[in-house]
Amino acid sequence: MKIVRVQYQYKTFYAALEDGLLRCLTPQIGITERFALEDALLLPLVTPSKVVCVGLNYKGHAAELGMPLPEEPMFFLKPPSSIINTGQPIYLPPQSDRVDYEAELAIIIGREARFLSPQAVPDYIFGYTCANDVTARDLQKSDGMFGRCKGFDTFLPIGPWLETNIPDPSNLSVKLYKNEQLVQQGHTSDMLFSPLELVADISHVMTLLPGDVILTGTPHGIGPIQEGDELQVEIDGIGTLINPVKNFTKHKDSTGLPVQ
């Protein structure tokens, strides 16, 4: 099932995309008729309490960064404020001269989870989607920390929808096209730690809440982006996440505050 989060008739809810039409998954709110996607406002898929990112989970990516393979999952946090939807622009911040794409499989948590075994994980997953863990590579090197280089607004496109029917997340192709040219390609079977192992491991450190996002790592082939690029993350069985790239500019609105 493909699921999106929308605003329609002044109500916000999850809806299933079926034969080009949307069906409200909570009909008790009074929306029982199907309606067209273009008649609704497409919202970010989730509003998580946290985004947990796994680093160096593919051998090829560790090699291209010149870093040793981890002996256990290595993860960090990315702010929820970095999330954007498919179709929305990635803004290049003025603080960075090198911003990279990173195609990833994202896991969305559906139930509160703590101290899970890998075998129990599927019962706690809401769905899977495509993600782009956009990274200011020069700041990553200079800072030695991931807060700034990963945390800019718009640095986490996810979408285009949640797919609930993924029988085996360890058997998916992950691709990224830049301006329709294939520039990154990997397979989740090449992960050092499988998606289910990652969720279990993280749940032994922190409580995972409904809507939380887990990024499972990126394969080799990362590279820079610039204004005017269009990025497409494509994952088997899910779909294609599409985002244009723009430079960040500031101007003042009527209140005098800087806005994009």
C-alpha positions as CSV (number, residue, x, y, z in Angstrom):
1,M,0.0,0.0,0.0
2,K,1.2,3.5,-0.9
3,I,0.5,6.0,1.8
4,V,0.8,9.8,1.8
5,R,0.0,12.5,4.3
6,V,-2.2,15.3,3.1
7,Q,-4.4,18.2,4.1
8,Y,-7.8,18.1,2.6
9,Q,-11.0,19.9,3.6
10,Y,-9.0,21.6,6.4
11,K,-8.1,18.2,7.9
12,T,-4.7,16.5,8.1
13,F,-4.6,12.8,7.7
14,Y,-2.9,9.8,6.1
15,A,-4.4,8.5,2.8
16,A,-3.9,5.4,0.6
17,L,-3.1,6.1,-3.0
18,E,-5.2,3.6,-5.1
19,D,-5.7,3.8,-8.8
20,G,-4.7,7.5,-8.9
21,L,-7.2,8.5,-6.1
22,L,-6.7,9.0,-2.4
23,R,-8.7,7.2,0.3
24,C,-8.7,8.6,3.8
25,L,-7.3,6.0,6.3
26,T,-9.3,7.5,9.2
27,P,-12.8,7.8,7.7
28,Q,-14.2,8.5,11.2
29,I,-13.0,12.1,10.7
30,G,-15.8,12.5,8.1
31,I,-14.0,12.0,4.8
32,T,-15.3,8.8,3.2
33,E,-15.2,9.7,-0.6
34,R,-12.1,9.2,-2.7
35,F,-10.5,12.3,-4.1
36,A,-7.7,13.3,-6.5
37,L,-4.2,13.9,-5.3
38,E,-4.1,17.3,-7.0
39,D,-7.1,18.4,-4.9
40,A,-5.2,17.9,-1.7
41,L,-2.1,19.6,-0.2
42,L,0.7,17.0,0.0
43,L,2.5,17.3,3.4
44,P,5.8,15.8,4.6
45,L,5.2,12.1,5.1
46,V,6.0,12.2,8.8
47,T,6.6,14.6,11.7
48,P,9.2,12.5,13.7
49,S,10.6,13.0,17.1
50,K,13.9,12.2,15.6
51,V,15.8,11.1,12.5
52,V,18.4,8.4,13.1
53,C,21.1,8.1,10.4
54,V,23.4,5.2,10.0
55,G,26.9,5.9,8.8
56,L,29.3,3.7,6.8
57,N,26.8,0.9,6.3
58,Y,28.2,0.0,2.8
59,K,31.7,-1.1,2.3
60,G,32.0,0.9,-0.9
61,H,31.0,4.2,0.8
62,A,33.4,3.7,3.6
63,A,36.2,3.1,1.0
64,E,35.4,6.2,-0.9
65,L,35.6,8.3,2.3
66,G,38.8,6.5,3.3
67,M,37.3,5.4,6.6
68,P,37.5,2.0,8.3
69,L,34.5,-0.3,8.5
70,P,32.6,-0.1,11.8
71,E,32.3,-3.2,14.0
72,E,28.8,-2.3,15.0
73,P,26.2,0.1,13.6
74,M,27.4,3.7,13.9
75,F,24.6,6.3,13.9
76,F,23.9,10.0,14.5
77,L,20.9,12.2,14.6
78,K,19.5,14.6,11.9
79,P,17.0,17.3,12.9
80,P,13.3,16.8,11.8
81,S,13.3,20.4,10.5
82,S,15.5,19.2,7.6
83,I,12.7,17.2,6.1
84,I,11.1,18.2,2.8
85,N,8.8,16.5,0.4
86,T,9.2,15.2,-3.1
87,G,9.1,18.1,-5.5
88,Q,10.4,20.7,-3.0
89,P,13.9,22.3,-3.6
90,I,17.1,21.5,-1.8
91,Y,18.7,24.8,-0.9
92,L,22.5,25.1,-0.9
93,P,23.7,27.0,2.1
94,P,26.2,29.9,1.8
95,Q,28.4,28.3,4.5
96,S,29.3,25.4,2.2
97,D,31.2,25.0,-1.0
98,R,30.6,21.3,-1.4
99,V,27.2,19.7,-0.9
100,D,26.7,16.0,-1.8
101,Y,23.8,13.7,-2.5
102,E,23.4,10.4,-0.6
103,A,20.6,8.1,-1.7
104,E,19.2,5.9,1.1
105,L,16.4,3.6,2.0
106,A,14.4,5.1,4.9
107,I,12.4,3.2,7.5
108,I,9.4,4.8,9.2
109,I,8.5,3.5,12.6
110,G,4.9,2.7,13.3
111,R,4.8,1.7,17.0
112,E,6.8,2.6,20.1
113,A,9.7,0.3,20.1
114,R,12.3,-0.5,22.7
115,F,14.7,-3.5,23.1
116,L,13.6,-5.3,19.9
117,S,15.1,-8.4,18.4
118,P,15.6,-8.3,14.6
119,Q,12.8,-10.9,14.3
120,A,10.4,-8.6,16.0
121,V,11.2,-5.5,14.0
122,P,8.7,-6.0,11.1
123,D,5.8,-5.6,13.5
124,Y,7.0,-2.1,14.4
125,I,7.5,-0.7,10.9
126,F,5.0,1.6,9.3
127,G,6.6,1.6,5.9
128,Y,9.6,2.3,3.8
129,T,10.4,5.3,1.5
130,C,13.2,6.9,-0.4
131,A,15.5,9.4,1.2
132,N,18.4,11.7,0.3
133,D,20.8,12.4,3.2
134,V,22.1,15.7,1.8
135,T,25.5,16.5,3.3
136,A,27.8,19.6,3.3
137,R,30.9,17.5,2.7
138,D,33.4,20.3,3.4
139,L,31.8,21.1,6.7
140,Q,31.8,17.4,7.6
141,K,35.6,17.4,7.2
142,S,36.2,20.7,8.9
143,D,33.8,20.2,11.8
144,G,34.6,16.6,12.6
145,M,30.9,16.5,13.8
146,F,27.7,15.9,11.9
147,G,25.3,18.4,13.4
148,R,26.0,21.2,11.0
149,C,26.9,19.4,7.8
150,K,23.7,17.2,7.9
151,G,21.3,19.6,9.6
152,F,20.5,22.4,7.3
153,D,16.9,23.0,6.4
154,T,15.9,21.0,3.2
155,F,18.8,18.5,3.7
156,L,16.4,15.5,4.1
157,P,14.0,14.9,1.2
158,I,11.9,11.9,1.8
159,G,9.1,10.4,-0.4
160,P,7.3,10.2,-2.6
161,W,5.1,8.0,-0.3
162,L,5.3,5.3,2.3
163,E,5.3,1.8,0.9
164,T,4.0,-0.7,3.4
165,N,4.4,-3.8,1.2
166,I,8.1,-4.5,1.2
167,P,8.5,-8.2,2.1
168,D,12.3,-8.1,2.2
169,P,14.1,-4.7,2.7
170,S,17.4,-6.5,2.3
171,N,16.8,-7.1,-1.4
172,L,16.3,-3.7,-2.9
173,S,18.2,-1.7,-5.5
174,V,19.0,1.9,-4.6
175,K,19.8,4.4,-7.4
176,L,20.3,8.1,-7.7
177,Y,20.1,10.0,-11.0
178,K,21.5,13.5,-11.4
179,N,19.9,15.3,-14.3
180,E,18.8,11.9,-15.6
181,Q,22.3,10.4,-15.5
182,L,22.8,7.4,-13.2
183,V,25.5,8.5,-10.7
184,Q,24.9,6.3,-7.7
185,Q,23.8,2.6,-7.5
186,G,23.8,0.0,-4.8
187,H,21.8,-2.8,-3.3
188,T,20.6,-3.2,0.3
189,S,22.0,-6.7,0.3
190,D,25.4,-5.1,0.4
191,M,24.7,-3.5,3.8
192,L,27.1,-4.4,6.6
193,F,24.0,-4.4,8.9
194,S,20.6,-5.2,7.5
195,P,17.6,-2.9,7.9
196,L,16.1,-5.1,10.6
197,E,19.4,-5.4,12.5
198,L,19.7,-1.6,12.4
199,V,16.2,-1.0,13.9
200,A,16.9,-3.6,16.6
201,D,20.3,-2.1,17.5
202,I,19.0,1.4,17.7
203,S,16.0,0.4,19.9
204,H,18.5,-0.9,22.5
205,V,19.9,2.7,22.7
206,M,16.8,4.9,22.4
207,T,13.0,4.5,22.4
208,L,11.7,4.7,18.8
209,L,8.4,6.5,18.5
210,P,5.7,6.4,15.8
211,G,6.8,8.5,12.8
212,D,10.5,8.3,13.6
213,V,12.8,7.9,10.6
214,I,15.8,5.7,10.3
215,L,18.2,6.2,7.3
216,T,20.0,3.0,6.6
217,G,23.2,4.3,4.9
218,T,24.3,5.2,1.4
219,P,26.1,3.1,-1.2
220,H,29.3,4.3,-3.0
221,G,29.0,6.9,-5.7
222,I,28.3,10.1,-3.6
223,G,29.0,13.3,-5.5
224,P,28.4,17.1,-5.5
225,I,25.3,19.0,-6.5
226,Q,24.9,22.6,-7.8
227,E,22.1,25.0,-8.5
228,G,19.9,23.8,-11.4
229,D,20.5,20.1,-10.8
230,E,17.5,17.7,-10.4
231,L,18.0,14.6,-8.2
232,Q,16.0,11.4,-8.4
233,V,16.3,8.7,-5.8
234,E,14.8,5.5,-7.0
235,I,14.3,2.3,-4.9
236,D,12.8,-1.0,-6.0
237,G,9.2,-1.4,-5.0
238,I,8.8,2.1,-3.6
239,G,9.1,4.8,-6.3
240,T,11.1,7.9,-7.2
241,L,11.9,10.9,-5.0
242,I,12.5,14.0,-7.1
243,N,14.0,17.3,-5.9
244,P,15.5,20.3,-7.7
245,V,18.5,22.1,-6.3
246,K,18.6,25.9,-5.7
247,N,21.0,28.3,-4.0
248,F,19.9,29.7,-0.7
249,T,19.1,33.4,-0.8
250,K,17.7,35.7,1.8
251,H,15.3,38.6,1.6
252,K,13.1,40.3,4.1
253,D,9.3,39.9,4.2
254,S,6.9,42.5,5.5
255,T,7.8,41.6,9.1
256,G,11.5,42.3,8.5
257,L,12.4,38.6,9.0
258,P,14.7,36.8,6.6
259,V,12.9,34.1,4.6
260,Q,13.9,31.8,1.7
